[in-house]
Amino acid sequence: MLTRLRLSVFLLLSVSVLPVRIGTAAEDLTELGARAARWEFGQDRSELSRLEKAFYAATPPERKAIERLLLGVLADSRSTYAGKQAICRMLRRAGSAQAVPVLKQSLADPELCHMALRALAAIPGSAATKALRERAGIEKQPYRAEVVATLGARRDRGAVDLLARLAAESNRAVAEAALGALGRIGTEDAARSLDDLHPGKPLLAAWCDAYLACAQVLRQEKRPAAAERIYVRLCRPEHPMPVRAAALRGLAALGGDRAVATVLAFLTSSRPSLRRAAAAAAVRLPGANATRALARMLPDLAPQAQLPLVRALGLRADAAAAPAVLALANQSSADVQEAAVRALGTVGDAKAVVALCQWAAGRGRLATTAFKSLCRLGGPELDAVLLDRARNAAPDLRAVCIRALAARGSRGAVPALLSMARPPGDTNVRREALKALATLGGPEHLGDILNLLPRAGTESERGAIRKAAVALLAKYDDRTRALPTLLPRLRAAESAVVRASLVRLLGSVGGHDALAAVRTALSDSDAAVRDAALRTLASWSDPAAIEDLLRAAAETDSTVHRVLALRGCARLLEILNRQSPGTAAEFYRKALALSGRLEEKKTLVGSLGAASSPEALALAASFVADHDLGPEAIAACKRIMASMDKAALTAATPTLERLAGQGANSELAAAIREALSRARSNRYEAENAVLTGAVIERIHGGASGKAYVNFIQRAGAVIEWRLAVARTGRYSIAFRYALSGTASRSLRIELDGRPVANRLAFKGTRAWTRWTTTRIAVLSLERGGHKLRAVTLGGDGPNIDYLQIKPET
């Protein structure tokens, strides 16, 4: 040990060679070293951190000098344990060979041994390795097992003899560490040392693990013969089952005749666990020769061994197994047959296609498995085989092949499928061909599909053609681009049933031109075409068809057609309600006037509830007292009132007051009172306004109503209120808001598109939960509706609770 005087001289000599450019002066480093020697856990680490940074940032010559300083602290017996541990951490990261002697000495200290060992293990070079070997050979070395394990981590080939001796020691921890180290070193010398060891039961698992690890290293280092010798030994019956399975997997990865023979031997075992291990290993065997050897074994195995092997062959996906797997699928028990049929999906060839089609044409689980295998078979050449079978096989097999072509996405089959879809021919085959065309065809094939209509013999067949055409229409980016294909055929069609089918297809196209063609078809000379046109209009997706439906309902003599037209009208009116509530009400009135049956009227009155306009409310209110339609009308009124904003409620005030005066039932009366209260209120909640670049929030408390609005867009964010003014006059407008901090933020206020306050200031309220109001100048407003907007000007705005409007006296 160094005396105090020698330590001081050591430190001075060490730091005297350090250039000042390290960032810490030599005298400072001396002091830092002294403080590191006195440092305790829990004390301030700032000076220790300065020493670390100086060490890590130094150039190699500078680092060497600082390292000598650190080693002096580590060697001094008076340095604290905490300080020495900190020094070891630094040396672990940046120590060099000059630290080895001191760290080696520290390994004898039971308290410091662990940290010193970690530092020594991180230092490259033979000096550190030699020091570790010496300490591993000392029986009383603290943490001796960890020292031994470190030799394995460093793959110290020179320690093999030492480790072999240590593996035979009575100290179990040291022996296990030595075995593990031999396995990690993984040389042929290490393997021979493990060969010569005969561990007892307590060490058997560690020896097996080490032996397997050694074989793995040898395999990775391209020494297959040595690795194979270990794997073969570990496959023997005296070893535990998990070890044998691992050895078998390793042996399989090496390949070769020995590996194949061992796998086949395991497959014949009476133990299911060994058969499963062999099947898993069979997947890893490389090469087609291994596949053929495994396949040759299939017929000679018992069914319980055939099952895992055929699954393994399926996972190998090697076509060399196809003949054997196909033969097994033709003559095995149900479970093995199903596994073989599934395996054919990855190993099958052209012969397998024929057999799979036969099975897929049947019923049950085997048919489902066979069809899935047909879909999984790889290679476009197999598509050609399927297509040939689809042309020439029996009808039931042809249908299966067509379905498989569709599932495989075989677009090259489209021309042949178009030919198969044409009559004459088997009806089932034509239907399957049309289904496949719906999947495989593109917009360019629509005309070919439509050309099939004149030759269709039944409505069922025409329906299948229409389904295929609808599927192709769905593949258009713009469906109206299909009209040049559809409309000429509609005009030229002599057959009424063909015209009817084409009219039905126009419903899947939509748009102005398609609607005009359907409108023309309503006056066709054939009743079937007129029926198709009306049904197409009834399912139209655009409210533009409403007037046509109303006209048809008024002109038809058929009750069925009138009901269809009015139901279609009711459906489209719900769409129109969302687009133009005021316009929808007038159409409702016309539809109700045409309704003859009570059920139709109930449907229409009930659908009024989807509207949100004063006109719709007035119409629904007119049926509240009706004995038959009253319940539907009351429900519609409640829905309409709940969905109307304040401006709409203000416009509907006369209707609300009239309803209130009629003595409505308590449920409707409560809704009317709430609606009138909202209509007469001078407060417009921000969360009910139209928002752009702003969101409804409920994070901060104190807001009225249900929430408040927060601007999330710094420029151009808008809150737009629709105001309803009952009489012309002068009004003051105030905004309730909150704004954390003391700084102001400004908004531009616009009324009906013109600014009324270019920069209205909102002063800070110090917290988001403190709400106040700010006003703008008195405005002159005409009676009726107005739009008032608050717009951000390039900075964040306040949180807005509501807008309040009051008449000025």
QUIBEL-V811318 format. One line per field, one symbol per residue. phi: phi as a letter, one per 40 degrees, with the letter a starting at -180 (. if undefined). psi: psi as a letter, one per 20 degrees, with the letter a starting at -180 (. if undefined). burial: + if it has 16 or more other C-alpha atoms within 10 Angstrom, else -. A space follows every 10 residues. Layout:
phi = ???
psi = ???
burial = ???
This chain:
phi = .ccdcccccc cccccccccc cdhbcdcccc cccccccbcb dgcdcccccc cccccccccd cccccccccc cccccccccc cccccccccc cccacbcccd dccccccccd ccdccccccc cccchccccc cccccccccc ccfccccccc ccccfccccd cccccccccc cccccccccc cccccgcccc ccccdccbcc dcbccccccc cccccccccc cgbcccccdc cccccccccd dccccccccc ccccggcccc cccccccccc cdcccccccc ccccccgccc dccccccdcc ccdccccccc ccccccfbcc cdcccccccc abcdcccccc cccccbbcbc ccdccccccc ccbgcccccc cccdccdcgc cccccccccc cbccdccccc ccccdcccgc cccddccccc cccciccccc cccccccccc cbdccddccc ccdccccbcc cccccccccc cccccccbcc cccccccdcc cccccccccc cccccccccg gcccccccdc ccbccbcccc ccccccccbc cbdccccccc cccccccccc cccccccccc ccccccdcca dccccccdcc cccccbcccc cccccccdcc cabdcccccc ccbcccccbd dcccccdccc cccccccccc ccddcccccc ccgccdcccc cccccccccc ccbbcccccc bbgabcbbcc cgccgcaabb cbbcbgcbbb bbcbbcacib bbbbbcabac gbccbbbcbb bfgbcbacac cbccbgaccb babbbbdcbc bcchcabbbb bcbhbcbccb cabbbbccc
psi = qqrgghgggg gghgihjpqi ihipqghghg hgghhhhiqq pirpjghhhg ggghghiqrg gghgghhhgh hgghiphiqq ggghhhghgg hhhjqahiig gghghhhioh higghhghgh hiprrhgggg gggghhiphj pqlhhhgghh hghilnhijg gghhghijrh oggggghggh gghhgkrhgh ghghgiqmqa hhjgghgggg gghghgghgh jlmhgggggg gggiiqhiqq ghgggghggg ghhharhggg ggghghhjqi phhhgghggh hhhipqqhhg ghgghhhghi qqhhhhghgh gghhhhlpih iggghgghhi jrrgghgghg hghhihiqah hhggghgggh ibrahhgggg ghhhhipqph hhhhgghghh hirqghhggg hggggghikn hiigghhggh ipqrrpghgg ghhgghhhgh rrhijgghgh ihghiphrhg hhhhgggggg hhhiiphohi iihhhgghhg hiphphhggg ghghhhhigr rghhhhhhgh ihjqiphhgh gggghghhjq ipiiighhgg gghhhqipgg hgggghghgh ghhhghhhgn hghhghhggg ghhiphqhhg ggggghihii rkqhghgggh hijhipghig ghgggggggg hhiqahghhg hjgggghggh iilqrhghgg hgggghghhi qjpophiirp pokqqpqkgq riqrbharpp piphpjqppo qoqophqpap qqpqpprqoq aiqqqqqppq oliqpiohnp poqqjiqijo qaqqqrqpqp pqpbqqpppp pqkjrqrrpp grppppqp.
burial = ------+--- ++-++--+-- -+-+-+--++ -+++++++++ ------++-- ++-+++-+-- -+++++++++ ++++++--++ ++++++++++ ++-+++--++ --++-+++-- -+++++++++ +++---++++ +++-+++--- ++++++++++ ++--+++-++ --++-+++-- --++++++++ ++++++++-+ +-++----+- --+-++++++ +++++++++- ---+-+++-+ ++-++----- +-++++++++ ++++++--++ -+++-+++-- ---+++++++ ++++++---+ +++++--+-- ----++++++ ++++++++++ ++++++-++- -+---+++++ +++++++++- -+++++++++ ++---+++++ ++++++++-- -++++++-++ +-+-++++++ ++++++++-+ +-++--++-+ ++---+--++ ++++++++++ +++-++--++ -++--+---- ++-+++++++ +++-----++ -++--++-++ --+--+++++ ++++++++++ +--++-+++- ++-+----++ ++++++++++ +++-++-+++ -+++------ ++++++++++ +++++++--- ++-++-++-- ++-++----+ ++++++++++ ++++++++++ +-++----++ ++++++++++ ++-+++++++ +++-++--++ -------++- ++--++-++- -++++++++- +-++++---- --+---++++ +-+-++++++ +++++----- ++++++++++ ----++++++ +----++--+ +++++--+++ +++-+----- +---++-+++ +++-++++++ +++++-+--
